[in-house]
């Protein structure tokens, strides 16, 4: 029986209709201290929520019903972004190219070595870890942006567009001291320690730049 992973512990999601393959990969992962969840089909996979932890999907290309490649497309359309490691006994170059162009981390042809498989899984989990960290950072700065007053939102756009305090004051029809106060409030509420960091936040929020 496969145990559920501990909260935030990395987990490998394996979808393969071959019970022997599922069991073998599960044993290999457990031997190096990694947790796995096993699924016989894509439909069974969709019945469970994606773990709230760094994870990756090990996906067989040839499955009953929806193929692994089609399922990759379906996940993308549904906004479910989890790094995928494809495994197959019937791979070819066009299939590999299609999978990699669609964002797969690796495409392994059976039989593959234990080390090769583990390297691919670790790379996929590390990718998900990075993406989760970025998403968490973006959510944090979105919350900070929502606390800004309408005037402070104007100021952040002008500051990150490269305008000086004097130029911003003229643009908004206020004093330079008032701009400095608003700018200080923006830095504090956004948690930015420098202008460069504030610009990175602005880029992440996709704020429109103003010309000087």
Backbone bond lengths (Angstrom), bond angles and torsions (degrees), N, CA, C in turn:
res aa  C-N    CA-C-N  psi(-1)  N-CA   C-N-CA  omega(-1)  CA-C   N-CA-C  phi
1 X - - - 1.471 - - 1.523 109.47 -
2 X 1.344 117.26 134.24 1.456 121.81 178.77 1.521 109.76 -88.46
3 X 1.326 116.92 122.81 1.465 121.45 -179.76 1.518 110.34 -81.34
4 X 1.324 116.19 148.55 1.463 120.40 174.83 1.517 108.93 -66.58
5 X 1.344 117.88 142.25 1.459 120.58 179.67 1.519 111.22 -69.19
6 X 1.306 115.71 156.53 1.453 120.56 174.51 1.524 108.91 -68.22
7 X 1.352 118.12 156.45 1.463 120.48 -179.90 1.526 111.97 -53.16
8 X 1.326 116.30 130.11 1.461 124.12 177.03 1.525 114.15 67.46
9 X 1.335 117.83 7.41 1.462 120.01 174.93 1.525 108.51 -81.83
10 X 1.340 119.15 134.37 1.466 120.36 -179.45 1.527 111.54 -54.76
11 X 1.325 115.63 142.62 1.462 120.04 -178.85 1.522 109.66 -139.28
12 X 1.318 115.43 141.42 1.463 122.25 179.01 1.523 108.36 -104.96
13 X 1.324 116.75 124.62 1.460 122.83 179.73 1.523 108.22 -98.28
14 X 1.317 117.45 119.14 1.464 121.33 -175.26 1.521 110.12 -113.43
15 X 1.332 115.88 121.42 1.468 120.94 177.05 1.532 108.01 -117.39
16 X 1.345 115.95 108.54 1.466 121.81 -179.99 1.524 107.09 -154.50
17 X 1.319 117.05 134.13 1.461 119.98 -177.68 1.526 112.86 -79.27
18 X 1.329 117.36 -5.85 1.458 122.39 179.60 1.533 108.92 -93.27
19 X 1.331 116.20 112.37 1.464 120.61 -177.29 1.520 112.26 -62.13
20 X 1.321 116.46 -35.10 1.463 120.43 179.61 1.527 110.49 -64.12
21 X 1.326 116.43 -42.74 1.470 120.98 178.86 1.522 110.14 -64.55
22 X 1.326 116.54 -46.00 1.466 120.15 179.60 1.526 111.35 -58.33
23 X 1.319 115.44 -47.52 1.472 120.39 -178.50 1.517 111.58 -64.70
24 X 1.329 115.71 -40.39 1.470 120.36 -179.07 1.524 111.53 -64.50
25 X 1.321 115.65 -45.92 1.467 119.55 -179.90 1.526 111.43 -67.68
26 X 1.322 115.85 -36.63 1.468 119.99 177.59 1.529 109.95 -61.87
27 X 1.343 117.06 -44.85 1.463 121.28 179.90 1.528 110.97 -63.92
28 X 1.324 116.23 -40.80 1.465 120.60 179.55 1.525 110.36 -62.51
29 X 1.311 116.60 -45.96 1.467 120.53 -179.17 1.525 111.19 -64.67
30 X 1.331 116.77 -42.20 1.462 119.74 179.65 1.531 111.56 -65.93
31 X 1.324 116.05 -29.21 1.469 119.67 -179.82 1.523 112.41 -66.96
32 X 1.346 116.37 -20.66 1.469 120.16 177.96 1.533 110.76 -111.69
33 X 1.326 115.87 17.89 1.459 120.68 174.23 1.513 115.80 79.67
34 X 1.343 117.22 22.13 1.464 120.14 -179.91 1.526 110.31 -107.86
35 X 1.334 115.57 145.98 1.457 121.83 -179.66 1.525 110.45 -93.98
36 X 1.339 115.83 150.37 1.462 120.51 179.07 1.522 110.30 -139.60
37 X 1.324 114.56 152.99 1.455 121.66 170.07 1.519 106.91 -122.28
38 X 1.319 116.62 134.78 1.462 121.31 -171.38 1.526 111.07 -111.50
39 X 1.350 114.86 138.96 1.461 121.02 179.93 1.526 109.34 -137.42
40 X 1.330 115.91 141.63 1.465 120.79 -179.63 1.526 112.16 -85.42
41 X 1.336 116.52 -20.26 1.468 119.96 -175.65 1.519 110.27 -154.47
42 X 1.321 115.26 167.57 1.462 119.56 178.03 1.530 110.71 -67.88
43 X 1.333 116.93 -33.92 1.467 119.53 179.65 1.525 110.53 -65.50
44 X 1.329 117.34 -38.86 1.457 120.83 177.43 1.532 110.10 -66.55
45 X 1.317 116.29 -38.12 1.464 121.22 178.07 1.528 110.83 -60.59
46 X 1.332 116.88 -42.06 1.466 121.38 -176.64 1.525 113.23 -70.36
47 X 1.322 117.18 -14.37 1.459 120.45 179.50 1.525 112.13 -78.11
48 X 1.329 116.99 -12.64 1.461 121.45 -178.90 1.532 110.03 -114.11
49 X 1.340 117.60 144.57 1.466 119.55 177.33 1.520 111.31 -72.01
50 X 1.338 115.73 151.53 1.463 120.14 174.63 1.528 107.84 -67.73
51 X 1.326 118.83 132.02 1.470 120.42 -179.70 1.525 111.88 -58.63
52 X 1.327 115.26 143.39 1.460 120.13 176.19 1.526 108.21 -83.87
53 X 1.313 114.95 67.30 1.467 122.25 -176.70 1.522 107.74 -163.88
54 X 1.331 118.06 159.51 1.469 119.61 175.30 1.526 109.38 -56.31
55 X 1.323 116.45 130.32 1.462 118.86 -177.37 1.516 110.69 -152.75
56 X 1.320 114.84 172.13 1.459 120.37 173.65 1.513 107.98 -147.56
57 X 1.312 115.64 163.26 1.457 122.15 -178.66 1.528 109.35 -113.67
58 X 1.332 116.18 120.14 1.460 121.66 172.78 1.517 105.85 -95.68
59 X 1.317 116.56 115.31 1.463 121.37 -167.75 1.527 111.85 -126.14
60 X 1.310 115.41 123.12 1.457 120.16 175.77 1.530 108.95 -73.13
61 X 1.315 116.68 139.12 1.464 120.24 -178.24 1.524 111.10 -69.71
62 X 1.341 116.15 -43.18 1.460 120.13 -176.33 1.518 109.71 -100.91
63 X 1.336 115.19 108.33 1.455 121.81 -179.51 1.527 109.43 -130.73
64 X 1.322 117.46 153.42 1.469 119.54 175.52 1.527 109.45 -62.31
65 X 1.312 116.55 138.17 1.462 119.82 -178.68 1.507 111.09 79.42
66 X 1.327 117.63 -120.05 1.466 122.42 -179.22 1.523 110.41 -71.93
67 X 1.329 116.47 128.61 1.466 119.79 178.39 1.523 110.00 -73.35
68 X 1.332 115.30 162.99 1.458 119.67 178.86 1.514 112.27 -58.98
69 X 1.332 117.44 -41.17 1.465 121.22 -179.08 1.529 111.35 -67.05
70 X 1.318 116.29 -40.80 1.475 119.53 177.60 1.528 110.26 -66.87
71 X 1.326 115.76 -36.81 1.466 119.76 179.46 1.521 110.84 -66.37
72 X 1.325 116.74 -35.31 1.465 121.02 175.50 1.524 109.79 -58.24
73 X 1.320 116.54 -44.24 1.470 121.73 178.06 1.520 111.34 -64.89
74 X 1.339 116.48 -42.03 1.465 120.98 -179.89 1.527 111.15 -62.33
75 X 1.325 116.78 -41.02 1.466 120.68 179.56 1.528 110.92 -63.63
76 X 1.321 116.20 -42.24 1.465 121.12 179.61 1.527 110.17 -62.68
77 X 1.323 116.86 -44.13 1.470 120.97 179.80 1.522 111.49 -63.77
78 X 1.338 116.03 -32.41 1.462 120.94 -178.99 1.526 112.26 -84.01
79 X 1.336 116.45 -1.65 1.454 120.13 179.91 1.517 113.53 76.59
80 X 1.333 116.65 17.63 1.467 121.52 177.97 1.520 107.57 -95.43
81 X 1.324 115.40 105.69 1.459 119.87 -174.77 1.521 110.33 -109.78
82 X 1.296 115.29 102.83 1.459 121.64 177.31 1.531 107.32 -133.26
83 X 1.333 117.74 130.29 1.472 120.19 -178.86 1.528 111.10 -57.73
84 X 1.337 115.68 136.94 1.468 120.53 -175.37 1.527 111.59 -115.69
85 X 1.324 114.84 134.87 1.463 122.57 169.16 1.528 106.03 -112.62
86 X 1.322 116.45 113.65 1.464 120.41 179.39 1.530 110.32 -84.75
87 X 1.334 115.69 142.81 1.460 120.96 172.17 1.529 107.37 -129.35
88 X 1.311 116.52 142.17 1.461 119.47 -178.08 1.522 111.51 -161.77
89 X 1.316 114.84 151.98 1.459 120.60 173.26 1.511 111.01 -102.85
90 X 1.349 115.88 3.34 1.462 120.08 -175.01 1.525 111.95 -131.05
91 X 1.297 117.04 28.85 1.458 120.08 -175.89 1.511 113.85 -71.17
92 X 1.324 115.32 153.35 1.457 121.52 172.53 1.526 107.26 -142.15
93 X 1.314 116.43 172.44 1.464 120.08 -175.32 1.530 112.84 -62.66
94 X 1.354 119.86 -47.62 1.469 119.23 179.46 1.533 112.48 -58.66
95 X 1.338 115.91 -39.65 1.458 120.60 179.75 1.523 110.76 -64.41
96 X 1.326 115.55 -42.62 1.466 120.82 179.27 1.522 110.90 -63.22
97 X 1.327 115.77 -45.64 1.472 120.72 -179.74 1.524 110.75 -60.54
98 X 1.334 116.52 -43.64 1.468 120.99 -179.70 1.522 110.55 -60.85
99 X 1.327 116.71 -45.26 1.464 120.94 -178.51 1.523 111.72 -64.98
100 X 1.327 116.54 -43.96 1.461 120.34 -177.61 1.527 111.21 -68.89
101 X 1.332 117.19 -39.01 1.463 120.21 178.23 1.526 111.21 -64.16
102 X 1.335 116.03 -28.95 1.463 120.62 179.78 1.525 111.81 -84.38
103 X 1.336 116.78 2.39 1.458 119.76 173.32 1.508 117.30 108.24
104 X 1.331 118.22 5.76 1.460 119.50 179.13 1.528 110.38 -62.90
105 X 1.317 116.21 146.30 1.467 120.72 179.43 1.524 110.85 -79.14
106 X 1.336 115.81 -39.18 1.469 119.74 -178.17 1.515 109.20 -154.92
107 X 1.331 115.40 157.81 1.462 122.67 178.63 1.522 106.64 -132.63
108 X 1.327 116.98 104.99 1.464 121.65 -173.93 1.520 110.99 -105.63
109 X 1.323 115.19 129.99 1.460 120.85 177.60 1.526 109.28 -92.35
110 X 1.330 116.76 130.84 1.459 121.73 176.90 1.533 109.15 -73.60
111 X 1.328 117.76 141.89 1.471 127.06 -4.10 1.531 110.56 -82.43
112 X 1.307 116.58 140.76 1.461 120.88 178.27 1.525 109.00 -118.76
113 X 1.318 115.53 157.23 1.452 120.37 -178.30 1.523 112.21 -76.77
114 X 1.324 115.91 155.82 1.465 120.62 178.93 1.529 111.20 -59.36
115 X 1.327 115.70 -44.32 1.462 119.99 -179.05 1.510 111.97 -63.51
116 X 1.312 116.10 -40.92 1.468 121.33 179.19 1.525 110.26 -62.03
117 X 1.326 115.90 -43.72 1.467 120.62 179.58 1.525 111.13 -65.07
118 X 1.319 116.58 -47.37 1.467 120.37 -178.25 1.528 111.73 -64.09
119 X 1.330 116.84 -38.38 1.467 120.13 177.27 1.525 110.59 -61.10
120 X 1.340 116.47 -42.39 1.469 120.93 -179.42 1.528 110.53 -65.87
121 X 1.325 116.84 -42.70 1.458 121.28 179.97 1.522 111.09 -64.25
122 X 1.330 116.02 -44.06 1.481 119.34 179.92 1.526 111.06 -63.75
123 X 1.329 116.71 -39.17 1.469 120.41 178.38 1.529 110.47 -64.23
124 X 1.334 116.53 -40.03 1.459 120.90 -179.35 1.529 111.20 -68.04
125 X 1.318 116.84 -41.73 1.464 120.63 179.28 1.527 110.31 -66.78
126 X 1.332 116.44 -39.44 1.466 119.74 178.03 1.527 110.31 -63.63
127 X 1.316 116.81 -38.11 1.469 120.93 177.07 1.520 110.19 -62.35
128 X 1.335 116.83 -44.34 1.458 120.30 179.81 1.523 111.13 -66.48
129 X 1.323 116.66 -37.03 1.463 120.98 177.77 1.525 110.45 -60.02
130 X 1.346 116.43 -45.46 1.465 120.82 179.63 1.526 110.70 -63.67
131 X 1.323 116.68 -44.37 1.461 120.26 -177.75 1.527 111.18 -66.39
132 X 1.327 117.17 -36.59 1.455 120.49 176.93 1.528 111.12 -65.54
133 X 1.334 115.61 -39.65 1.467 119.62 178.97 1.526 110.76 -64.22
134 X 1.343 116.23 -41.34 1.466 120.53 178.54 1.523 110.25 -64.96
135 X 1.335 116.96 -44.40 1.462 120.52 180.00 1.528 111.77 -62.63
136 X 1.330 115.96 -38.29 1.462 120.38 178.54 1.528 110.23 -64.84
137 X 1.346 115.93 -40.72 1.468 120.88 178.63 1.523 110.68 -64.63
138 X 1.338 116.74 -42.57 1.462 120.80 179.97 1.527 110.65 -63.94
139 X 1.330 116.88 -41.52 1.465 119.89 178.72 1.523 110.62 -62.88
140 X 1.330 116.37 -37.44 1.463 120.56 179.95 1.524 110.79 -64.96
141 X 1.333 116.96 -44.25 1.466 118.32 -177.92 1.537 111.05 -74.24
142 X 1.326 117.66 -26.41 1.463 120.06 174.23 1.530 110.13 -63.94
143 X 1.332 115.66 -41.40 1.462 119.72 178.32 1.527 110.12 -64.65
144 X 1.332 116.51 -39.63 1.454 120.24 177.71 1.518 111.21 -63.54
145 X 1.328 116.51 -41.83 1.469 120.99 -179.38 1.529 111.19 -62.60
146 X 1.328 117.11 -35.87 1.462 121.01 -178.92 1.531 112.20 -67.72
147 X 1.339 116.70 -19.49 1.469 119.58 179.30 1.533 112.03 -84.44
148 X 1.334 117.51 -9.48 1.462 120.52 -179.02 1.518 111.25 -73.60
149 X 1.314 115.71 145.52 1.460 120.71 174.23 1.531 108.56 -74.74
150 X 1.328 118.79 163.47 1.469 120.27 177.23 1.537 112.12 -54.00
151 X 1.314 117.89 -40.34 1.461 121.18 179.80 1.529 110.72 -67.10
152 X 1.330 117.05 -40.88 1.465 120.69 179.11 1.527 111.06 -65.24
153 X 1.325 117.35 -32.63 1.466 120.64 176.45 1.525 110.62 -67.42
154 X 1.322 116.50 -36.22 1.466 120.08 174.64 1.526 110.07 -64.15
155 X 1.320 115.97 -42.50 1.466 121.42 -177.44 1.531 111.27 -65.07
156 X 1.338 118.01 -42.63 1.460 119.55 -178.58 1.527 110.89 -62.48
157 X 1.315 116.23 -37.50 1.468 119.77 178.41 1.528 110.62 -65.18
158 X 1.329 116.49 -44.82 1.460 120.41 -177.82 1.526 112.11 -70.67
159 X 1.331 116.48 -39.74 1.473 120.51 178.81 1.528 110.28 -63.28
160 X 1.325 117.27 -46.56 1.466 120.72 -177.69 1.523 112.17 -76.67
161 X 1.332 116.46 -7.14 1.472 120.10 173.34 1.521 111.15 -87.14
162 X 1.334 115.74 -4.63 1.458 120.07 176.11 1.519 114.79 97.57
163 X 1.324 118.10 7.80 1.465 120.16 -179.41 1.535 110.52 -78.40
164 X 1.328 115.95 143.57 1.453 121.45 176.73 1.531 109.16 -79.15
165 X 1.336 115.19 162.21 1.470 119.30 -179.98 1.525 112.31 -54.17
166 X 1.338 116.66 -41.31 1.462 121.20 -179.49 1.535 110.73 -62.72
167 X 1.322 116.01 -41.42 1.465 120.08 179.43 1.530 110.73 -67.18
168 X 1.325 116.21 -39.51 1.460 120.09 179.42 1.521 110.40 -65.21
169 X 1.320 115.74 -41.54 1.471 120.52 179.25 1.525 110.47 -59.36
170 X 1.337 116.05 -43.62 1.467 120.30 -179.92 1.533 110.58 -66.44
171 X 1.342 115.30 -39.07 1.467 120.14 -178.99 1.539 111.03 -65.77
172 X 1.324 116.73 -38.86 1.460 120.81 -175.84 1.532 113.64 -93.58
173 X 1.343 116.43 -11.46 1.453 119.61 -179.37 1.508 113.20 72.99
174 X 1.343 115.78 36.00 1.469 120.58 178.05 1.526 108.29 -128.63
175 X 1.327 116.52 176.13 1.458 119.84 179.26 1.529 110.34 -80.40
176 X 1.329 114.65 160.35 1.459 119.87 179.37 1.531 110.72 -65.18
177 X 1.338 116.32 -34.29 1.469 120.35 178.13 1.528 110.21 -62.69
178 X 1.328 116.42 -40.61 1.467 121.03 178.78 1.526 110.37 -62.57
179 X 1.326 116.44 -39.97 1.458 120.76 178.05 1.527 110.30 -62.39
180 X 1.338 116.33 -42.68 1.466 120.59 179.60 1.524 111.06 -61.26
181 X 1.337 116.34 -38.40 1.470 120.55 178.52 1.532 110.04 -65.25
182 X 1.332 115.70 -47.95 1.468 119.94 179.15 1.531 110.44 -61.58
183 X 1.311 116.04 -41.61 1.470 120.58 -179.21 1.533 110.10 -62.74
184 X 1.324 116.57 -41.97 1.461 120.23 178.20 1.516 111.54 -63.47
185 X 1.328 115.98 -40.35 1.470 120.19 177.79 1.527 111.06 -63.75
186 X 1.320 116.12 -40.50 1.466 120.72 179.07 1.527 110.60 -61.68
187 X 1.318 116.84 -47.76 1.462 121.33 -179.51 1.529 110.80 -59.94
188 X 1.324 115.88 -42.23 1.470 120.64 -177.74 1.528 111.19 -68.68
189 X 1.321 116.39 -48.63 1.468 119.90 -177.40 1.532 112.45 -67.00
190 X 1.322 116.69 -33.67 1.462 120.53 179.93 1.521 111.86 -83.43
191 X 1.321 116.78 -14.44 1.458 119.83 -179.26 1.516 112.25 73.90
192 X 1.336 116.91 26.33 1.469 122.12 -179.59 1.524 110.39 -88.97
193 X 1.314 116.75 132.17 1.463 120.91 -179.55 1.528 112.81 -97.12
194 X 1.321 116.32 -8.29 1.463 120.24 179.98 1.522 109.49 -155.39
195 X 1.337 115.91 165.42 1.462 119.93 176.95 1.520 110.56 -63.89
196 X 1.334 116.59 -38.33 1.467 120.25 179.84 1.528 110.89 -60.39
197 X 1.324 115.68 -40.83 1.463 119.37 179.16 1.523 110.60 -67.91
198 X 1.333 116.45 -38.17 1.462 120.14 178.44 1.529 110.72 -64.75
199 X 1.321 116.83 -36.74 1.470 120.85 177.35 1.526 110.41 -65.02
200 X 1.343 117.35 -41.29 1.464 120.34 177.44 1.533 110.32 -62.11
201 X 1.317 116.30 -38.90 1.462 120.32 177.49 1.520 110.81 -64.58
202 X 1.322 116.05 -42.53 1.460 121.23 178.57 1.526 111.13 -61.33
203 X 1.330 115.85 -41.02 1.464 120.14 177.97 1.529 110.86 -63.87
204 X 1.340 116.17 -41.15 1.460 120.45 179.85 1.525 111.09 -64.80
205 X 1.328 116.38 -33.88 1.461 121.43 178.41 1.519 112.43 -82.69
206 X 1.349 115.52 -7.83 1.465 122.53 -179.52 1.528 111.56 58.24
207 X 1.336 114.72 42.64 1.464 119.30 176.80 1.525 109.55 -73.32
208 X 1.310 116.42 138.75 1.466 120.97 -178.72 1.516 109.90 -73.38
209 X 1.336 115.90 132.15 1.454 121.13 178.45 1.520 110.92 -77.17
210 X 1.340 116.13 151.54 1.456 123.18 174.51 1.523 108.74 -108.33
211 X 1.331 116.40 142.59 1.461 119.46 177.14 1.511 109.48 -82.70
212 X 1.330 115.17 149.39 1.464 120.05 179.65 1.525 111.54 -82.18
